[in-house]
Amino acid sequence: MNIKVMYLNPIGSSAYDRVFADMIEQCKYPATCADVVSMNPETIPPDMNNLEYRSYESFIVNDTVKAARYASNHDYDAMVIGCFYDPALHDAREISGNTIIVAPCQASIVTALNIANNFSILIGKTKWENQMRNTVHEYGYGDKLASFQPVGLRVAEFHKDPDETRKRLQAAAVESVQVHKAESIILGCTLEIGFYRELQEFLNGPEAFPGAGIPVIDPSVAAFKAAENAALLKKYGWQNSRYGSMQPPPEDELRAFNLFREDYEFGNVIRVPAII
């Protein structure tokens, strides 16, 4: 079954697009075609390289909804909103037609709870905790949350000094397990990409908890795989509900309000083709 997925890097800079494209090349199903896209720098400030603040996040809601409408009109099976805050997730789902919208926080929690009974989330700054905690509780997983562990780094700092980032993630993960009894670890930022495997090996190795089998979930990988798998499940008729709170706005009203008349223009697109 051919699968078409959009991975939305929800900022106006294309700086991280290649990072996500490389991840997708390594983990996708052969029949999956994926487009890594970033937002239009004419509508999203291109120097705004993070969404750590609610005020920053407010700038990208409109474009995220437009991206979801684009995905629907161009036959994407699924779209990933590539930020752990899961910004505009419900807004995008409402307008996405048959395109399933996936976001990293929700996807990571579901992944973790398939293989563990609780989880801790490693975040950059303490600032992030309040909003993410609210999101975890909104999804109904508050009683499964062992802890949030800040590592004192901003989004753009995770890859500046990888060795320092590894040390901080290791210390936070050990505390999560030792003190808060976490059975799994979730990396709480999509820019923590690339660290999960080494952290997982450390956490289950001789220096920490040998043989414990504690999984470390990379949110970018979890979200992308959730998108692919959701696309596969469409063959069972498991598509977006359009009843009750999932009801979309009437098409005639969208026309009357002059909404979505033109396709959204992305700032950058990297295609990761299917291997046939």
Backbone as CSV, one residue per row, in Angstrom:
resi,resn,N_x,N_y,N_z,CA_x,CA_y,CA_z,C_x,C_y,C_z
1,MET,0.847,-1.187,0.000,0.000,0.000,0.000,0.885,1.240,0.000
2,ASN,0.698,2.113,-0.986,1.444,3.358,-1.039,0.914,4.333,0.001
3,ILE,1.826,5.028,0.670,1.473,5.968,1.727,2.097,7.317,1.405
4,LYS,1.337,8.379,1.624,1.835,9.734,1.383,1.684,10.546,2.663
5,VAL,2.811,11.007,3.207,2.820,11.699,4.492,3.491,13.061,4.341
6,MET,2.924,14.060,5.006,3.571,15.363,5.123,4.117,15.498,6.545
7,TYR,5.399,15.887,6.657,5.989,16.200,7.960,6.179,17.702,8.001
8,LEU,5.356,18.381,8.797,5.374,19.835,8.868,6.349,20.304,9.942
9,ASN,7.398,20.985,9.524,8.310,21.663,10.442,7.693,23.041,10.699
10,PRO,7.033,23.248,11.838,6.123,24.385,11.978,6.796,25.710,12.350
11,ILE,7.826,26.060,11.596,8.451,27.370,11.740,8.735,27.914,10.343
12,GLY,9.110,29.186,10.270,9.358,29.811,8.979,10.777,29.636,8.468
13,SER,11.575,28.840,9.164,12.944,28.554,8.750,13.043,27.108,8.287
14,SER,13.836,26.875,7.263,14.039,25.516,6.755,15.268,24.853,7.368
15,ALA,15.849,25.481,8.397,17.129,25.025,8.946,17.102,23.571,9.402
16,TYR,15.966,23.099,9.917,15.899,21.743,10.459,15.279,20.746,9.486
17,ASP,14.889,21.188,8.313,14.175,20.303,7.387,15.002,19.069,7.028
18,ARG,16.284,19.272,6.754,17.139,18.162,6.343,17.299,17.147,7.466
19,VAL,17.328,17.629,8.717,17.433,16.731,9.869,16.239,15.775,9.905
20,PHE,15.048,16.332,9.696,13.848,15.492,9.724,13.791,14.577,8.499
21,ALA,14.228,15.074,7.352,14.235,14.242,6.147,15.173,13.050,6.311
22,ASP,16.332,13.275,6.920,17.273,12.168,7.154,16.660,11.131,8.091
23,MET,15.958,11.592,9.119,15.290,10.668,10.040,14.272,9.821,9.286
24,ILE,13.493,10.456,8.430,12.450,9.742,7.694,13.060,8.715,6.738
25,GLU,14.144,9.075,6.079,14.811,8.136,5.177,15.221,6.858,5.896
26,GLN,15.597,6.988,7.153,16.069,5.845,7.928,14.945,4.977,8.478
27,CYS,13.766,5.554,8.717,12.750,4.793,9.445,11.464,4.514,8.662
28,LYS,11.286,5.079,7.490,10.005,4.942,6.797,9.853,3.565,6.160
29,TYR,8.597,3.201,5.877,8.322,2.009,5.086,8.742,2.278,3.632
30,PRO,9.187,1.253,2.916,9.641,1.482,1.535,8.601,2.159,0.638
31,ALA,7.329,1.821,0.826,6.292,2.364,-0.058,5.812,3.750,0.350
32,THR,6.410,4.326,1.380,6.002,5.650,1.847,6.755,6.739,1.102
33,CYS,5.996,7.728,0.634,6.558,8.961,0.098,6.264,10.056,1.122
34,ALA,7.305,10.763,1.546,7.123,11.793,2.571,7.677,13.123,2.092
35,ASP,6.929,14.185,2.373,7.387,15.538,2.098,7.639,16.252,3.425
36,VAL,8.878,16.666,3.642,9.209,17.501,4.797,9.069,18.944,4.344
37,VAL,8.207,19.688,5.014,7.924,21.060,4.595,8.095,22.003,5.780
38,SER,8.506,23.218,5.495,8.519,24.275,6.506,7.642,25.415,6.028
39,MET,7.295,26.294,6.941,6.279,27.299,6.663,6.826,28.468,5.843
40,ASN,5.896,29.179,5.260,6.224,30.297,4.383,6.881,31.427,5.179
41,PRO,8.133,31.784,4.859,8.807,32.848,5.614,8.206,34.231,5.403
42,GLU,7.270,34.345,4.457,6.588,35.622,4.272,5.451,35.802,5.274
43,THR,5.004,34.708,5.869,3.929,34.792,6.857,4.378,34.386,8.257
44,ILE,5.450,33.606,8.349,6.017,33.207,9.642,7.430,33.768,9.723
45,PRO,7.745,34.547,10.754,9.084,35.154,10.840,10.188,34.106,10.697
46,PRO,11.035,34.206,9.666,12.038,33.161,9.418,13.108,33.049,10.492
47,ASP,13.297,34.113,11.282,14.292,34.044,12.351,13.732,33.470,13.648
48,MET,12.436,33.200,13.683,11.801,32.604,14.862,12.009,31.090,14.782
49,ASN,13.051,30.609,15.460,13.473,29.212,15.277,12.972,28.276,16.366
50,ASN,11.994,28.715,17.169,11.439,27.836,18.189,10.024,28.288,18.543
51,LEU,9.304,27.398,19.225,7.942,27.701,19.685,7.859,27.540,21.198
52,GLU,8.918,27.902,21.900,8.986,27.695,23.339,7.998,28.565,24.115
53,TYR,7.514,29.611,23.492,6.606,30.543,24.167,5.238,30.507,23.494
54,ARG,4.206,30.602,24.299,2.844,30.586,23.761,2.642,31.702,22.739
55,SER,3.271,32.844,22.989,3.136,33.961,22.054,3.757,33.624,20.694
56,TYR,4.865,32.882,20.683,5.434,32.435,19.413,4.489,31.457,18.721
57,GLU,3.964,30.541,19.516,3.071,29.517,18.962,1.858,30.133,18.279
58,SER,1.380,31.267,18.801,0.190,31.893,18.229,0.409,32.307,16.777
59,PHE,1.673,32.572,16.403,1.957,33.007,15.040,1.770,31.893,14.012
60,ILE,1.846,30.641,14.426,1.864,29.542,13.447,0.531,28.796,13.342
61,VAL,-0.450,29.174,14.154,-1.726,28.445,14.147,-2.408,28.556,12.785
62,ASN,-2.517,29.758,12.263,-3.192,29.971,10.990,-2.535,29.170,9.868
63,ASP,-1.202,29.219,9.807,-0.495,28.505,8.743,-0.589,26.990,8.918
64,THR,-0.641,26.520,10.156,-0.800,25.079,10.391,-2.145,24.590,9.883
65,VAL,-3.190,25.356,10.126,-4.519,25.007,9.633,-4.527,25.017,8.101
66,LYS,-3.889,26.007,7.510,-3.809,26.059,6.044,-3.021,24.878,5.493
67,ALA,-1.976,24.468,6.203,-1.194,23.306,5.771,-2.044,22.036,5.817
68,ALA,-2.891,21.918,6.849,-3.775,20.753,6.949,-4.781,20.730,5.804
69,ARG,-5.307,21.883,5.456,-6.237,21.965,4.322,-5.516,21.589,3.026
70,TYR,-4.288,22.061,2.874,-3.483,21.701,1.703,-3.285,20.185,1.649
71,ALA,-2.938,19.597,2.778,-2.716,18.152,2.829,-3.968,17.396,2.398
72,SER,-5.116,17.875,2.837,-6.377,17.246,2.458,-6.617,17.354,0.958
73,ASN,-6.384,18.526,0.409,-6.651,18.762,-1.015,-5.669,18.053,-1.928
74,HIS,-4.509,17.674,-1.389,-3.480,17.049,-2.218,-3.238,15.587,-1.833
75,ASP,-4.237,14.984,-1.243,-4.285,13.527,-1.051,-3.166,12.959,-0.182
76,TYR,-2.761,13.704,0.840,-1.856,13.128,1.835,-2.673,12.227,2.761
77,ASP,-2.157,11.064,3.033,-2.839,10.168,3.970,-2.764,10.687,5.393
78,ALA,-1.645,11.320,5.729,-1.449,11.803,7.095,-0.494,12.988,7.077
79,MET,-0.598,13.805,8.122,0.295,14.950,8.293,0.774,14.985,9.739
80,VAL,2.059,15.223,9.935,2.650,15.349,11.264,2.917,16.821,11.551
81,ILE,2.464,17.303,12.695,2.819,18.647,13.166,4.056,18.491,14.044
82,GLY,5.210,18.930,13.553,6.475,18.568,14.171,6.917,19.419,15.342
83,CYS,6.085,19.558,16.360,6.469,20.241,17.597,5.806,19.525,18.765
84,PHE,6.549,19.321,19.849,6.049,18.533,20.972,4.921,19.224,21.736
85,TYR,4.729,20.506,21.552,3.560,21.177,22.135,2.261,20.736,21.444
86,ASP,2.375,20.028,20.314,1.200,19.643,19.507,0.361,20.867,19.135
87,PRO,0.991,21.918,18.599,0.252,23.162,18.348,-0.809,23.008,17.272
88,ALA,-1.969,23.589,17.536,-3.081,23.640,16.573,-3.546,22.253,16.131
89,LEU,-3.323,21.243,16.961,-3.684,19.874,16.575,-5.189,19.745,16.326
90,HIS,-5.993,20.217,17.261,-7.442,20.082,17.102,-7.962,20.963,15.969
91,ASP,-7.389,22.144,15.826,-7.788,23.039,14.739,-7.512,22.382,13.384
92,ALA,-6.319,21.794,13.248,-5.936,21.170,11.991,-6.796,19.946,11.697
93,ARG,-7.094,19.153,12.713,-7.906,17.959,12.499,-9.307,18.306,11.982
94,GLU,-9.815,19.426,12.443,-11.171,19.820,12.055,-11.300,20.072,10.561
95,ILE,-10.223,20.534,9.932,-10.290,20.968,8.535,-9.574,20.015,7.589
96,SER,-9.127,18.859,8.090,-8.179,18.032,7.342,-8.813,16.988,6.440
97,GLY,-10.132,16.985,6.300,-10.766,16.013,5.414,-10.429,14.592,5.797
98,ASN,-9.873,13.829,4.845,-9.482,12.447,5.117,-8.014,12.302,5.490
99,THR,-7.322,13.425,5.639,-5.923,13.386,6.080,-5.879,13.302,7.599
100,ILE,-5.226,12.295,8.118,-5.127,12.116,9.568,-3.986,12.990,10.086
101,ILE,-4.269,13.781,11.115,-3.275,14.690,11.678,-2.697,14.080,12.960
102,VAL,-1.381,14.009,13.017,-0.667,13.387,14.120,0.293,14.412,14.716
103,ALA,0.502,14.346,16.021,1.447,15.255,16.671,2.309,14.493,17.676
104,PRO,3.526,14.989,17.942,4.528,14.207,18.671,4.201,13.858,20.112
105,CYS,3.634,14.791,20.876,3.362,14.486,22.283,2.383,13.330,22.395
106,GLN,1.258,13.441,21.727,0.246,12.390,21.793,0.790,11.067,21.261
107,ALA,1.488,11.116,20.116,2.022,9.895,19.518,3.061,9.240,20.421
108,SER,3.899,10.045,21.063,4.943,9.492,21.942,4.346,8.816,23.165
109,ILE,3.321,9.431,23.740,2.684,8.838,24.922,2.050,7.496,24.570
110,VAL,1.327,7.462,23.459,0.694,6.208,23.036,1.757,5.135,22.805
111,THR,2.848,5.513,22.158,3.945,4.566,21.911,4.523,4.050,23.226
112,ALA,4.788,4.974,24.153,5.379,4.587,25.438,4.462,3.651,26.215
113,LEU,3.171,3.943,26.214,2.246,3.160,27.029,1.879,1.818,26.392
114,ASN,2.317,1.595,25.169,2.204,0.248,24.597,3.250,-0.693,25.171
115,ILE,4.322,-0.121,25.744,5.442,-0.951,26.188,5.881,-0.650,27.625
116,ALA,5.163,0.238,28.302,5.468,0.566,29.704,4.193,1.083,30.360
117,ASN,4.181,1.106,31.682,2.983,1.540,32.407,2.998,3.015,32.795
118,ASN,4.138,3.675,32.623,4.183,5.114,32.868,5.344,5.703,32.082
119,PHE,5.561,7.015,32.216,6.612,7.679,31.442,7.042,8.957,32.145
120,SER,8.279,9.339,31.911,8.780,10.666,32.247,9.140,11.377,30.953
121,ILE,9.012,12.705,30.947,9.307,13.494,29.759,10.497,14.401,30.058
122,LEU,11.542,14.304,29.225,12.722,15.147,29.370,12.537,16.402,28.531
123,ILE,12.466,17.545,29.198,12.199,18.810,28.513,13.423,19.723,28.595
124,GLY,13.400,20.772,27.770,14.517,21.692,27.768,14.534,22.607,28.970
125,LYS,13.474,23.390,29.128,13.391,24.383,30.192,12.163,24.135,31.071
126,THR,12.262,24.543,32.331,11.132,24.429,33.248,9.912,25.158,32.703
127,LYS,10.133,26.229,31.955,9.061,26.996,31.319,8.089,26.105,30.562
128,TRP,8.593,25.040,29.945,7.766,24.195,29.087,6.755,23.352,29.866
129,GLU,7.061,23.103,31.140,6.320,22.069,31.871,4.832,22.361,31.988
130,ASN,4.461,23.566,32.333,3.051,23.873,32.572,2.192,23.553,31.355
131,GLN,2.606,24.024,30.191,1.818,23.795,28.990,1.785,22.317,28.620
132,MET,2.917,21.651,28.727,2.956,20.228,28.383,2.180,19.386,29.382
133,ARG,2.249,19.742,30.661,1.478,19.006,31.667,-0.019,19.134,31.369
134,ASN,-0.452,20.331,31.018,-1.859,20.524,30.670,-2.256,19.662,29.485
135,THR,-1.351,19.556,28.508,-1.633,18.737,27.326,-1.735,17.262,27.689
136,VAL,-0.813,16.777,28.506,-0.843,15.370,28.929,-2.155,15.069,29.648
137,HIS,-2.589,15.958,30.526,-3.843,15.752,31.255,-5.039,15.850,30.314
138,GLU,-4.981,16.756,29.350,-6.080,16.869,28.379,-6.253,15.567,27.602
139,TYR,-5.138,14.919,27.277,-5.201,13.653,26.552,-5.664,12.495,27.442
140,GLY,-5.745,12.717,28.751,-6.222,11.692,29.667,-5.138,10.810,30.252
141,TYR,-3.873,11.252,30.187,-2.768,10.409,30.641,-2.069,10.958,31.876
142,GLY,-2.727,11.840,32.608,-2.092,12.453,33.766,-1.630,11.457,34.813
143,ASP,-2.396,10.377,34.994,-2.029,9.399,36.024,-0.888,8.488,35.574
144,LYS,-0.475,8.598,34.323,0.649,7.802,33.809,1.949,8.597,33.769
145,LEU,1.867,9.892,34.083,3.023,10.769,34.021,3.828,10.664,35.312
146,ALA,5.061,10.168,35.208,5.912,10.047,36.397,6.555,11.380,36.752
147,SER,7.055,12.106,35.749,7.707,13.385,36.028,8.049,14.111,34.740
148,PHE,8.299,15.409,34.883,8.986,16.196,33.871,10.392,16.467,34.396
149,GLN,11.396,16.349,33.535,12.775,16.579,33.940,13.416,17.596,32.994
150,PRO,13.583,18.847,33.442,14.242,19.843,32.591,15.753,19.632,32.552
151,VAL,16.353,19.903,31.399,17.801,19.746,31.258,18.500,21.086,31.061
152,GLY,17.753,22.187,31.138,18.360,23.506,31.099,18.859,23.953,29.736
153,LEU,18.214,23.469,28.665,18.612,23.843,27.309,17.411,24.370,26.531
154,ARG,17.644,25.348,25.691,16.621,25.813,24.780,16.665,24.978,23.510
155,VAL,15.640,25.099,22.679,15.521,24.258,21.491,16.777,24.327,20.626
156,ALA,17.228,25.534,20.337,18.358,25.696,19.418,19.682,25.232,20.014
157,GLU,19.700,24.895,21.297,20.943,24.512,21.958,21.192,23.002,21.984
158,PHE,20.183,22.208,21.656,20.339,20.750,21.778,21.474,20.204,20.928
159,HIS,21.674,20.779,19.738,22.683,20.241,18.830,23.940,21.111,18.759
160,LYS,24.026,22.163,19.588,25.228,22.998,19.583,26.411,22.280,20.210
161,ASP,26.179,21.584,21.296,27.230,20.828,21.985,26.650,19.456,22.318
162,PRO,26.680,18.524,21.360,26.035,17.217,21.555,26.525,16.466,22.783
163,ASP,27.801,16.579,23.104,28.327,15.860,24.274,27.691,16.382,25.561
164,GLU,27.564,17.701,25.666,26.935,18.285,26.845,25.457,17.899,26.910
165,THR,24.799,17.896,25.753,23.391,17.491,25.717,23.232,16.052,26.183
166,ARG,24.116,15.163,25.725,24.055,13.755,26.142,24.176,13.628,27.656
167,LYS,25.130,14.356,28.237,25.335,14.293,29.688,24.077,14.737,30.435
168,ARG,23.484,15.810,29.978,22.300,16.329,30.658,21.109,15.381,30.505
169,LEU,20.951,14.815,29.322,19.864,13.862,29.111,20.069,12.612,29.963
170,GLN,21.304,12.152,30.052,21.594,10.970,30.865,21.249,11.215,32.329
171,ALA,21.668,12.356,32.857,21.388,12.670,34.264,19.893,12.774,34.519
172,ALA,19.180,13.410,33.594,17.734,13.569,33.751,17.017,12.228,33.656
173,ALA,17.464,11.362,32.759,16.841,10.056,32.602,17.061,9.189,33.834
174,VAL,18.284,9.216,34.365,18.583,8.430,35.572,17.704,8.901,36.725
175,GLU,17.580,10.205,36.894,16.727,10.719,37.974,15.271,10.308,37.771
176,SER,14.813,10.333,36.524,13.436,9.935,36.234,13.155,8.512,36.689
177,VAL,14.106,7.625,36.418,13.926,6.214,36.766,14.175,5.980,38.249
178,GLN,15.255,6.533,38.749,15.674,6.256,40.124,14.739,6.896,41.155
179,VAL,14.387,8.147,40.924,13.603,8.901,41.902,12.107,8.797,41.635
180,HIS,11.725,8.919,40.372,10.295,8.989,40.041,9.730,7.677,39.511
181,LYS,10.580,6.659,39.417,10.174,5.302,39.036,9.563,5.230,37.632
182,ALA,10.091,6.039,36.742,9.625,5.995,35.356,10.015,4.673,34.708
183,GLU,9.101,4.105,33.958,9.364,2.859,33.239,9.718,3.101,31.778
184,SER,9.499,4.321,31.306,9.899,4.706,29.958,10.235,6.191,29.970
185,ILE,11.005,6.609,28.977,11.445,7.995,28.851,10.986,8.535,27.508
186,ILE,10.418,9.725,27.524,10.045,10.415,26.292,10.883,11.679,26.185
187,LEU,11.500,11.884,25.035,12.223,13.127,24.786,11.206,14.192,24.391
188,GLY,11.148,15.281,25.147,10.054,16.236,25.026,10.282,17.379,24.074
189,CYS,11.039,17.135,23.002,11.243,18.147,21.962,11.653,17.437,20.685
190,THR,11.091,17.847,19.563,11.450,17.203,18.295,12.904,17.477,17.913
191,LEU,13.512,18.532,18.479,14.927,18.805,18.203,15.856,18.020,19.125
192,GLU,15.297,17.157,19.970,16.125,16.180,20.673,16.355,14.963,19.778
193,ILE,16.029,15.114,18.524,16.156,14.041,17.551,17.610,13.560,17.467
194,GLY,17.773,12.263,17.389,19.097,11.688,17.231,19.760,11.235,18.512
195,PHE,19.171,11.582,19.654,19.793,11.233,20.936,19.185,9.983,21.576
196,TYR,18.065,9.515,21.068,17.344,8.473,21.804,18.112,7.165,21.880
197,ARG,18.775,6.785,20.791,19.410,5.465,20.761,20.564,5.367,21.760
198,GLU,21.442,6.372,21.748,22.564,6.366,22.695,22.074,6.466,24.130
199,LEU,21.045,7.283,24.362,20.507,7.414,25.714,19.888,6.096,26.170
200,GLN,19.217,5.424,25.278,18.601,4.138,25.593,19.662,3.097,25.940
201,GLU,20.751,3.090,25.164,21.841,2.154,25.442,22.503,2.459,26.783
202,PHE,22.698,3.756,27.065,23.284,4.140,28.357,22.376,3.739,29.508
203,LEU,21.092,4.040,29.360,20.146,3.824,30.450,20.032,2.346,30.812
204,ASN,20.212,1.482,29.831,20.084,0.048,30.073,21.439,-0.656,30.178
205,GLY,22.499,0.155,30.226,23.847,-0.395,30.287,24.391,-0.460,31.701
206,PRO,25.655,-0.829,31.831,26.263,-1.084,33.146,26.362,0.143,34.049
207,GLU,26.339,1.354,33.463,26.474,2.567,34.273,25.155,3.025,34.893
208,ALA,24.043,2.443,34.447,22.745,2.918,34.941,21.893,1.757,35.440
209,PHE,21.055,1.177,34.586,20.123,0.119,34.999,20.277,-1.077,34.058
210,PRO,21.342,-1.844,34.221,21.655,-2.914,33.271,20.511,-3.914,33.117
211,GLY,20.171,-4.144,31.844,19.146,-5.132,31.532,17.729,-4.719,31.830
212,ALA,17.498,-3.453,32.175,16.150,-3.020,32.559,15.203,-2.916,31.369
213,GLY,15.743,-2.713,30.173,14.898,-2.621,28.989,14.042,-1.370,28.942
214,ILE,14.509,-0.283,29.529,13.728,0.965,29.577,13.763,1.621,28.205
215,PRO,12.625,1.815,27.553,12.617,2.436,26.226,12.737,3.950,26.312
216,VAL,13.412,4.526,25.333,13.507,5.984,25.183,12.854,6.348,23.855
217,ILE,11.814,7.150,23.917,11.002,7.445,22.744,11.437,8.763,22.110
218,ASP,11.829,8.695,20.847,12.108,9.897,20.060,10.782,10.389,19.493
219,PRO,10.340,11.616,19.829,9.005,12.057,19.423,8.845,12.232,17.924
220,SER,9.917,12.585,17.224,9.818,12.740,15.775,9.590,11.394,15.101
221,VAL,10.329,10.397,15.547,10.153,9.045,14.998,8.768,8.515,15.366
222,ALA,8.368,8.681,16.627,7.072,8.173,17.069,5.933,8.798,16.274
223,ALA,6.021,10.106,16.043,4.957,10.791,15.307,4.918,10.337,13.853
224,PHE,6.088,10.205,13.237,6.095,9.788,11.833,5.567,8.364,11.669
225,LYS,5.996,7.461,12.558,5.511,6.090,12.454,4.015,6.006,12.759
226,ALA,3.539,6.837,13.678,2.100,6.879,13.960,1.330,7.335,12.729
227,ALA,1.894,8.294,11.993,1.246,8.777,10.774,1.184,7.671,9.721
228,GLU,2.298,6.974,9.520,2.311,5.865,8.562,1.302,4.785,8.941
229,ASN,1.302,4.407,10.204,0.411,3.330,10.643,-1.056,3.744,10.579
230,ALA,-1.331,5.018,10.863,-2.702,5.500,10.724,-3.152,5.415,9.270
231,ALA,-2.239,5.705,8.354,-2.565,5.586,6.932,-2.875,4.138,6.565
232,LEU,-2.100,3.192,7.093,-2.348,1.770,6.811,-3.710,1.318,7.340
233,LEU,-4.116,1.866,8.468,-5.374,1.448,9.093,-6.606,1.987,8.370
234,LYS,-6.400,2.885,7.424,-7.540,3.382,6.657,-8.255,2.261,5.900
235,LYS,-7.523,1.199,5.578,-8.157,0.113,4.825,-9.249,-0.583,5.631
236,TYR,-9.272,-0.366,6.954,-10.337,-0.892,7.801,-11.473,0.115,7.981
237,GLY,-11.363,1.234,7.275,-12.375,2.275,7.416,-12.142,3.178,8.614
238,TRP,-10.956,3.096,9.210,-10.651,3.906,10.396,-10.061,5.235,9.947
239,GLN,-10.942,6.167,9.682,-10.564,7.492,9.223,-11.077,8.531,10.208
240,ASN,-10.874,9.788,9.879,-11.303,10.862,10.768,-12.815,10.829,10.988
241,SER,-13.208,10.802,12.236,-14.626,10.983,12.550,-15.034,12.390,12.145
242,ARG,-16.235,12.517,11.642,-16.762,13.838,11.303,-18.102,14.065,12.004
243,TYR,-18.168,13.551,13.228,-19.376,13.667,14.042,-19.056,14.478,15.289
244,GLY,-20.022,15.228,15.776,-19.859,15.955,17.029,-18.747,16.978,16.945
245,SER,-17.785,16.895,17.865,-16.720,17.893,17.927,-15.776,17.837,16.734
246,MET,-15.807,16.740,15.976,-14.948,16.610,14.798,-15.622,17.105,13.526
247,GLN,-16.834,17.652,13.658,-17.547,18.155,12.481,-16.792,19.331,11.869
248,PRO,-16.534,19.305,10.547,-15.817,20.410,9.901,-16.773,21.555,9.564
249,PRO,-16.245,22.741,9.312,-17.110,23.848,8.894,-17.722,23.562,7.530
250,PRO,-18.922,24.059,7.271,-19.583,23.809,5.973,-18.780,24.425,4.821
251,GLU,-18.681,23.693,3.722,-17.927,24.177,2.577,-18.533,25.461,2.005
252,ASP,-19.850,25.573,2.003,-20.450,26.788,1.460,-20.119,28.004,2.334
253,GLU,-19.962,27.765,3.631,-19.590,28.857,4.520,-18.125,29.257,4.315
254,LEU,-17.267,28.273,4.081,-15.877,28.586,3.779,-15.773,29.443,2.522
255,ARG,-16.598,29.116,1.512,-16.604,29.915,0.290,-17.137,31.316,0.565
256,ALA,-18.189,31.405,1.359,-18.780,32.709,1.677,-17.814,33.583,2.462
257,PHE,-17.001,32.963,3.307,-16.028,33.707,4.112,-14.710,33.929,3.369
258,ASN,-14.646,33.400,2.144,-13.448,33.543,1.306,-12.219,32.910,1.972
259,LEU,-12.419,31.726,2.517,-11.334,31.008,3.191,-10.805,29.877,2.314
260,PHE,-9.517,29.647,2.380,-8.851,28.543,1.678,-9.070,28.599,0.166
261,ARG,-9.155,29.783,-0.398,-9.357,29.905,-1.843,-8.112,29.489,-2.628
262,GLU,-6.940,29.668,-2.029,-5.696,29.332,-2.704,-4.902,28.342,-1.872
263,ASP,-4.101,27.531,-2.558,-3.224,26.596,-1.853,-2.203,27.349,-1.005
264,TYR,-1.904,26.780,0.127,-0.849,27.334,0.973,0.499,27.152,0.279
265,GLU,1.369,28.134,0.379,2.708,28.058,-0.201,3.737,27.834,0.909
266,PHE,4.381,26.688,0.867,5.403,26.364,1.862,6.710,27.066,1.528
267,GLY,7.510,27.277,2.552,8.793,27.916,2.325,9.815,26.981,1.712
268,ASN,9.721,25.701,2.051,10.697,24.733,1.566,10.055,23.348,1.568
269,VAL,10.437,22.521,0.615,9.929,21.146,0.537,11.095,20.216,0.225
270,ILE,11.267,19.172,1.033,12.211,18.113,0.742,11.424,16.820,0.580
271,ARG,11.488,16.230,-0.586,10.749,14.972,-0.809,11.641,13.765,-0.519
272,VAL,11.105,12.868,0.274,11.745,11.583,0.521,10.892,10.562,-0.218
273,PRO,11.350,10.091,-1.376,10.496,9.297,-2.254,10.287,7.871,-1.772
274,ALA,9.226,7.276,-2.283,8.995,5.851,-2.045,10.048,5.040,-2.776
275,ILE,10.347,3.883,-2.255,11.278,2.963,-2.897,10.440,1.817,-3.478
276,ILE,10.350,1.791,-4.781,9.453,0.818,-5.416,10.286,-0.187,-6.218
